[in-house]
């Protein structure tokens, strides 16, 4: 019995993308792809177009060259099917007689066409299109030799189904010189467009190329001796034909999962938003999944190529413990002869459609709205930038009531609509009170975050912001009031600062941390384990855990309109990990993990893993947002507790303070060189496309990959609130929890926000005048 670390069942786009991502993300274990296909993973959309037309061979459409699998140590076992999965023993039985033991399993076996079940469906000349062999058989039925691009004698074809696949095949058969009739049971073709006028446009376009349509009808019988000669419809029509192509949809290829314990619904594998099944270490991607879509807050099943690639990549990352949600907007493209379009999102349920441009001009966008929120976009001949902006509006459910009437205007750029507001909060100990003042001022300015990201003390503040959307300032002020310590010296004096620092170091902060040299009864009862010889920290943070539980309803964070991201360092592997309130079941431990700065504070354990302060690797919370939620179209407010630029230190105290500022300063900056490279890349691609036939250009520009790489998303707008601090302030400022220091920090944060925003409004007013 072979043992494989990552077993990928299925030879399609999902498995190929997963294998590539596993290696890119650092997986060192063995990877095996088991595929029923006799060829390596290839570009399946070409089946109904280039490969049917004979302009492309499968070897030209491979997703990876043959050398890729050897170079990346990915084993590819072709012509092999899975017969059964045992999730208790973690094994898969193959039709070769072999049994393979797996550490992690990806189910990506795709789908097969729904068979036609009417009299005569067994006759020769009845085809489906799913494999290379299917296309070869269809071309032979059409009387085409290898490489031949037109039939030499008239042939009649009936295509059953006016879906996306059916229409692509119908247009390819027309191009090959066949007479084509499409029979569709719905009243329109392309019913999934949910736009009758758009569907009617494509029907008329196909008719202009010679196609004939019978709508609201279906087949009831296939007639012929050994081969199909005619088909009979429910309306009583008899349509002579030499071949019949059945495009009635597909069904998941998951029969081998029966009895495995893996939850199925209608043959589909039920997975969550991380693409995990109900069985540990079992994931699924692509056509076989019924997944929880967080963008639309419902379960969905999607059978499109780009979805399989996205899910394959995501499943691979989560197999490696990344805990990333499937919160991308689904997208696919379709070619109706020489016309190409893309459809993004979920048009079902839209209560309003707004058209930009026109179908007749070849440049048209249809915005599908539900209660003034964009749910989907149909795009034909529109700029990639526009599609990228619309993707963000769909993904973040942006309310468009105020600008809805302008959507029909091609001159109205979608990047003028801010998609999300971000608040990034650094770590900085007692200086976190500065962030409390920032939040108060922002709320007075009616600026509320959709995402709050925090490191260390910023994670504590961020948790309270997420738990109290739109009225966090009051909760933060109460929280910081409980942290204040008092000394007998006059507030704000040098003696008060020194006394507070010594007091905190010696006695701790009662509501935050307490020193281990003042043991509790629990410590004494712990015996030798409580002795200094076994300490891994100087303080105990149990009081903060209890305080957080009073200020944050952790169970409610997943449904909060404010998404919380916090960063912590895994002590074992030294990597920065992101805890996400929309993914993880957050607890006080998740927040404390981000602030567990050694050696003062102990590491915090979550699910058997130990974590230290995220600031050890990065005190830049905006990085967490960019990684998890993307940067495009966001308005970010970043609190910098450590100034990036300061005069040279004049004494040892200032040297120590400046050292910390440099170590913990915010490092997310606009990467000018990256932008220059990306711009040059886009100009190169545009230059190449200028040498390509315009019709081919139009097709390429509707491909999701082109839109992803060439569309320039709305820029990230960053406003920084940089704490300058007082000249000569001591290095102990990080742990000066005196009531006076907290009050002063809050006032400075509040005043800086007011001043910064007033200056921004002044500059904006001058530009407008």
N, C-alpha and C positions, 0 to 999 in steps of 0.2 A: 504494500500500500504506500503510495506516494504521499508526502506531506507538503502542502503548498500554503504559504502565508496568505496570499491574496488570490483567491480563485474567482475568475470573472466568467460567468456563463453567458454566452452570446457573442457573436462575431460582428456586431454592428458598431454604430458610431459611439454608443454609450461605453462599451467595453474598451474600444480603442482610446477614447478620451480619458477614461479612468486609468488605464495602464500608463499613458503618457504623464498624467498628472501625479500619479503615485511616485514615479521616478523623479519628476521635477520637484516634488515636495519633500524628497529625501527618503522615501521608503527603500530600505535595504534588503527586505525579505524577498522570497521567490514570488513570481507573478506568472499565472497560467491563464490564457484565454482559451476557452473551449467553444468552438464554433461549429454549427451544423453545416455551414457553407463550405464549399470546396475551395474557395478563394479567400485571401486575406481581406480584412475589413476594407470596404470601398465606399465611394460616394453614391449612396443609394438613389438620391433624386435624379441621377443621370439615367436611370432605367427607363423612365417614361419619356425621356427627351433624347439626349445625345446618343445613348446606346440603342434605343429603338430606331432612331434615324440612321444609325450606322456610321455616325461621324466620330464615335469614340469607342474604344475598347476598354474592358474592365481593368486591364493592366495600366491604362493611362489614368484611371480614376481611383487608384488605391489611396487610402488615407495616409499611409506611411510607406516608404519604400521597403522592400524586403529586408534591407540591411538594418532598419530601425530596430526590429525585434531582437536581433542578435546583439547589437550595440547596447541596447537598454536592458538586456538580460530578461526579456519577456518571452516566455514560451508560448507558441501558437500551435494549438492542436486542432486541425481542420477536419471537416467531414465527420464530426463526432457530436453525438447528442447526449444530453443528460437524461437518465431514465428515472432517477429517484434521488431525493435529498433526505438525509437523516440529520436533523438538527440536534439530536441528543448526542450522537457520536461525532457530529460535525464531519460528515462524509457525503460524497456525491457518487452515485453509481452511474457509469457511462455505458453506452451501447457497445463499446469495445470489450466489455467484460471487466474493465479496470474500476477500482474504487479509489477515490482521491480524498484524503483528509485535508480539511481547510482550517485556517486560523480565522480568516474573514471571507465572507462570500458576497459577491455582487450578482444579483439576478438581473440580467439584461438581455433576455432571449427574444425580445421584440414581439412581433405579431405575425399572423398569417391571414391571407384574404378569407373573408366569409364566403363559404362555398354556395353556389347556386343550387337550390333544392327544388327543381321542377322536372317534369318528365323531359327526357332527352338531354339533361345537363351533362351526361357522360360522353356525349358524342365528340369525335375529333373536331378540332376547330373552335372549341370552347376554351377560353384562356383566362388566366389571372396574371397579374404582373407583380412579382415580389422578388424574384431571383434572376440571376444572369441567365439560367437555363430557361426561365419563363419567357424572357425577351427573345432569346434565340428561337424558341418554338413559335412565338408569335410572328416573327419575321419570316419564318419558313411557311407558315400558313398564308401569309400575305404574298408568297411567291417571290421573296427577295433572296438573292444570293449574298454571300459575305461581301461587305463593302458596297453593295448596291444601294443607291439612294432614291430610286423610283421604281414602282412596279411596271412591268412590261406589258401586262394585260389588265383590264379593268377588274377590280376586286371590290366587293361590297362588305363593309364592316358595320356591326352594331355595337355600340358601347353602352352597357347597362350601368347607368349612374352618372349624373352630371356634377359630381363632386370635384374637388381640386384635382385629384389623381385622374378621374375620368376625363375631365376636360383637357388635361395635359396630353393624355394618350390620344384622345380624339383629334387634337390639333396636330400631333405627330403623324398620325395615320393619314390625315388630309395632306400633309406635306409630302408623304410618300406616294401620293397619287391615288389613294383609295377613296371610294365613296363612303361617307360616314354618316350614320344616323345615331343620335343620342336619345336614349329612353331614360327619363328621370321621374321618380315617383312624386317628387315635390312639384309645386306650381312654378318654381324657378330653378335655374341651375345655380351652382355655388351657394346653396342655402345657408351655409355657415357664415357667409358675409353679413347676414342679418340686415341686408340693404337691397330690397327688390329693384330699385332703379339701377344700382351698380350691377347686379346680376343680369338685368335685362340688357345693359350695355354690352357685356361680354357675350351674351347669347347672340345679339345682332352682329357683333364682330365675327364670331365663329360662322354665322350664317353667310356673311360676306365672303368667307373663304370656302363655302360649299357645304357646310354641315347642315343636317336636317334634325329637327328636334320634335319629340313627342313628350310633353310634360304631363304631370298628374297621371302617369301611366306606369305599368311595370310588366315584366314578362310572366307568363303563366306556363309556357311550354317552349321547348326547342324541338324543331322537326328536321328530319333527315334520315338517310339510311345509315351509312357509317360516319359521315361528316354532317355538320350542321348545314342546312340549306335555307331554312327560314326560322324566324321566331314569331311566337304568337303573344300578343299583349292582352292585358285585362280588359281593354276597351274593344277587343275583337280584331285589332289590326293584325295583318300577317306581313312581316317585313322580310323579303328575301335577303340572304346574306351568305357570305363565304366564310366568315369568321365572326365570333362573338367574344368581346372582352368584358369580363364581369368586374365591376368596380363598386361593390356594395358595402365597402368598409372592411375592417379587419377585426380579428379576435386575438387576445393575448395568447402567446405560446407558453403556457405555464402548466399544462396537464401533468407534468412530471413532479409538480409540487404537492399533489394530492397526498394527504396523510402526513405531511412534513411538520404540521403545526404552525406553519407560516400563514398568517391571516390573509385570506383572499376575499374579494367581493366581485362576483361576475368574472372570475378568472384573473382579475387584476390584483397585484400585490399591494396591500394597504401599507403605506409608509407615512411617517410624520414629515414635518417641514425640514428635517435633517436627512430625509430619505432613509430612515431606519425602519425596519420592519418590527413586528412585535417580538421577534427572536433576537437575542443579543448577537452582535457581530454579523448580522445578515442585513444587507442593504439592497435596494432595487433602484433602477434608473431606466428611463426611456418609455417605450410603448407599453411595458408591462405594469406601469405604476398607476395607482390612484393615490395621489399625494395631497397633503395639506398645503394649500397655496396661501401664504400669509398676505400676499398682495390683495387678494380678493376675499380672504377670510372664509374659504370654503374648500372642500375637496374637489380636485379636478383630475381629468385624464386627458392627456395631450399626445397626439401621435405624429408629431412633426420632428423633422430632422434636427433642427437647432435645439429643440428641447432635450433630445437625447444626448447631445454633446454637452449642454450645460449641466444636465443631471449627472452624467458620467463624471465630469470634473468635480462636481460638488460632492458626490458620494465618495470619491477617492479622498478628498480632503477630510471628510468626516470619518472615514475609515482610519485616518491618521490622528483623529482626536481634535480636529479644528473647531467643531461645533458651529458650523456656518449654516444659516437658514437658506432655504430655496426661495429667496424673495426677489428673484429676477422677473422681468416681464416677458412672458412667452412671445415668441415672434416666429413667423415663417414667411416664405415667399412662394409665388406661383407664377408660371409662365403660361399664358393663353396665347399660343402662337408667338407673334412678335411683340406682344404686350406682356409686361411683367409688373407685378405689384407685390407689396408686403402687407401683412396684417399683424398687428401687435396688440396684445392684451386680450380682453374677453368681451366681445361685442354683445353677447347675450344679456338681456336685461336692460339695455340702454333705453332711455325714454326720450332721447333727443339726439338728432344727428345734424352736424353743421358741416357744410361743404366749403372747402377752400379750393379755388381753381375750378376746372371742369374736366370730366372724363374725355370729352371730345378733343380737348387741346393736348391731351397726353400728360397733363400736369394737374394732379388732383389729390387732395387729402380729405378724408371724411373723419371728423371727430365724433366719437360715440360717447355721450354723456349720460350719467345717471345721477339725478339730483345735483346737477351742476359740477359733478366730479368726472374727470376723463377716465373712461374704462378701456377704450380701445382706439386704435388709429388704423385706417386704411390709407395706404400711400402708394401713389403711382407717379413716377417722374418728379418727385419732390426732393429738395435738398436733404442730404444725410443729416446735416445739423438740425433741421426741423424735426426729423424723426427721433434723434437723440434727446432733444428737449422734451418732446411728447412722452418719451419713455419714462423720464423722471417724473413728469406730472402724473402719469398713471401709477408708477411705483409708490409714490408718496401720497397719493389720494389728495391732491391739491384742490382746494375749493376754488372754482373758476367763475363764480357768480359775477364778480365785479368786472371781468374781462371777457365774458362769454360772447358778447356781441361783436367783439373784435376778432374772434377766431377766424371768421370768414375772409378777413382781409389778408392777402398774401404779404403785405408790407408790415404786418404786425409780427415782430419776432417773438417767439415763445420764450427766449431766454430773458425777457423782461419780467417774467413771472417767477418770483422767488419760490423755490420748491420747498426748502426746509430751513429752519433756523437751528443753529448748533451753538451750544455753550460748552467750552472746554476749560476745565478747572485743574490747575497744577497742584502738585504736592508742595508743602512748605511748612508743615507743623503749625505752630500758633499763628502764622501769617495767613492761614486759611480764613481767619475772620475778615480779611480784606475781601475775599470772595463773597462773604455774606453781604457786605456793603454793595458789591457789584450787582448781585441779584436784586437787592432792594431797588436800586436805581433803574435797572432794566425793566422791572415790573411797573415802576412808575411811568416809564416811557412806553408801556404796553408792548414790550418785547418779551416774548415767551418762547422758550426752546421747545423744539420737537425732539431733539436729541441732546442729552447731556453726557459728556465723557469726563471721567476723572481719574486721577492718579493720586494715591496716598490720601492726604487730608482732602484733596479734591474729590476723591471717591466718596468720602463721608458726606461732604456737602452735596455732591451730585445725587446721592441716594435720597436725601431729604427733598431736593428739588423735584426729582421724579415722583416722589410719593405725595407731593403737594403741588400739582400742576396749577400754574397761574396765581398761586398765593403761597409761594415758598418762603418769602422773606420773613414773615412772622415766625414760622417754624424754625428757620435758621437762627434768628435772633434769640429765640428761647433756648435753642440747643447750645449756642455759644455762651449764653449767660450761665448755663449749668457747668460749663467748663472752667469758668473764671476762678482764679485763686486769689487770696487776699493776704497782704502783709501789713505790718504796723507802720511802715514808712509812708511818707506823703506820695500819693499817686503821681507817676511820671518822673519822679526824681531818679538820679543815678543809683541811690541806695535802694530804691524800690525795685529797680531792674535787677540789680545784683542779688537782692534778697529773694526776689521771685525765682530767679534762675536757680539759686542754691536750694530753695524750698522745693522746686519741681524735681531737681535732680535727686534730692534726699527723700522726699515724701511722695513724689509723684503728683498726678492730678486726680483727685478723688473720683471724678466721673469718667476718667479716661484710662489711666494706668496706675498701678501701685507697685512699689519696689519689692523684689523677692526677698530682700534682707529683713522685711517685716512680715514674716510668714503668717498665714491664716491657719485656723484649726485644720482645714483640709490639707494644707501643706505639711503640717506636723504629722498628721495621720498617714501621709504618703511615705513616711520613713526615709530610707537612704536616698530615694529618688529625688527628694527635695533639697538635698545638700548641694552647696555651691559647685562641688566637683562635677555634678551632672547638669548644671544649668546650661541652657543654650541661649539665654537672654537675661537681661537685668530686670525687666519689668513684666508684669502680668496685665494683659489688656481686657480681662473679663469685664471690668466696669464699662468700657466702651461698648462691648457686645450688648450689655443690658440696656445702655442708653439708646443705642440704635434701634433696638427692638421696640422702644417706646415711641420713637419718632417716625418710624418707617413701617408701613403695612406691607411686608414683603410679599404676601400672597397676592396683593393687588397690583404689583409692579408689572406683571405681564399684560394687564389690560389698561395700564396708564397710557395716556396720550403722549407721554414723554418717555422715550427709549433711553435706558441707562447703559452705558458701557464703562467698564473699569478694567484696568490692567494690573496684572500681578506676575511675578517671576516664579516659575516652577523651580524649586530649589534643586531637584534631582537632575534636570536636564539644562537648567540655566536659560530657558526660553521664556519670552514674554507671552503670556496668554491673555485672551480677552474674555471677560465674563459679560454676557449680554442679557439684559432683563427680558428681551423678547424670545430668548432661546433657553436660558438657564432658569431653574427654579431658585431664584436668588434668596440668600439668607444673610444674617449679619456676618457670617464667616466670609462670604464672598467680598464684602466691603472691607472687612478687617484685613483680608489677605493683601489687598492693594496697599494697605498702610503698615504692613508688618516690617518695619525697617530694622535690620539687625545692626549691631548686637543688642540695641536697647530693647526692641520688641521681639517676641518669639514668632516663629513662622506659624501660619494658620493652616490647618489641615482641612481639605475639601475632597471628599470621595477618595480618601487614602493618599492624596497627594499633598505635599507641603509647599506653601507659597510664601514668598517675601515681597516686600514693597516693590511695586512696578517701577518706581523712580530709579531703581538700581540700573535699569537698562534704558529707560526713556521716561522723561518727565514731560512728554509732549502728547497730551491726550488727543489732540487733533489727529494724530496718526491713527488712533483707534477708530475714529470716525471714517477716515479715508479708506482704511482697510475693510471695515464692515459695511459701510453705507455709501461709499463713493464720495467724491468731492464735488461733482458737477451740480451747478445750480444752487448751491448752498450758501447761506449767509452765516458766517461763523463769527462768534464773539469769543476771543481767547484771552484768558487772564494769565499774564506773565508775572509770577511772584518774584522772579529773579531777573533783574535788568540785564539785557544783553550787552549794553555799553555803559561803562562807568569810568570815572577818572582813576588813575593809578592809585593803589592803596598807599597810605602814608605811615602805617604802623602795622604791628603784627595782628591786632584785632581786625583791622580792615583787610589784611591779607587773608585771614581765615574766612571773613564774610565774602570776599570776592571769589575765593576758591569755590565756595558752595554755589554762588551765583552762576559761575561758568559750568559747573558740573550739572546743575539742575535747570539751566535756562531752556526755554522752548526752542526746539530746533526745526520745526516745520517751516520751511521757507519756499517761496516760488523757485522752482528749479529752472533757471533760464536756459541752461544748456539742454535740458530735456525738451523744453518747448521748441528750441531751435531745431533739434534733431527731428522731433515729431513733425514740425512744419516742413522741413526738407523732405521727409518721407512722403508726406501728403502731396507735395508738389511733384515728386517723382512719379507717384501713382497717377496723378491727373495727367501728367505729360505722356505717360504710356497709353492711357486711355484715349488720348487725342488721336493716336495712330490706329485706333480700333474702329471697326464699323459702328455707326451710331446705334443701330438696333442691338448689337452686342453690348455696347456701352450701357444702354438702358437696362438690360437684364442684369449686368454686373452691379449696377448702382442700387438695385433693389435687394441684393443679397444681404442678409443680416450681418455677415462678417464685414462687408464693405461699410455698412452703416456704423458698426461698432468701431472700426479702425479709422474711418475717414470723417465721421461726424465729429465736429468740434463741439463738445458739450458746453453748457453755460459755465462761465468761470466761477471758481470758488472766491467769494468775497469775504475777506478777513478783516475784522476790526480788533485791534489789540488794546488791552488795558494793562499797561506795564507799570508795576509797582516800583517806583523809584527809591522809596525809602528815605531815611534821614541820614545826613552826612555823619560818618563815624559811628553808625549804629553797630552795636556789638554782634559778634557771631552768635550769641545766645538768643538772638531775636526769634529763632525758630521755635524755641520752647519757653518764650515769655508769655505765659498764660494769665498774666495779671489782668484784672478787670480793666485797668487803664489802657494796657497794650491792646486788648481786644477792642475796646471802644475806639481807640485811635485808628486801628487797622480798618475797622468797619467804615469810619468816616472818610478815610483816604480812598477806599474803594468806591464808595458812593460818590464822592466829589469828582473822582477821575472819570467815571462813566458820564456824569452830567457834562463835564467839560469837553470830553472827547466827542460826544454826540452833538453838542452845540456847535463845535467847530466844524463837524461834518455837515451839519445843516447849513452853516454859513457858507462853506465852499460850494455846496449844491446850489444855494441861492444865487451866488455870483455867476455860476455857469449858466443858470437859466436866464439871468438878466442880460 
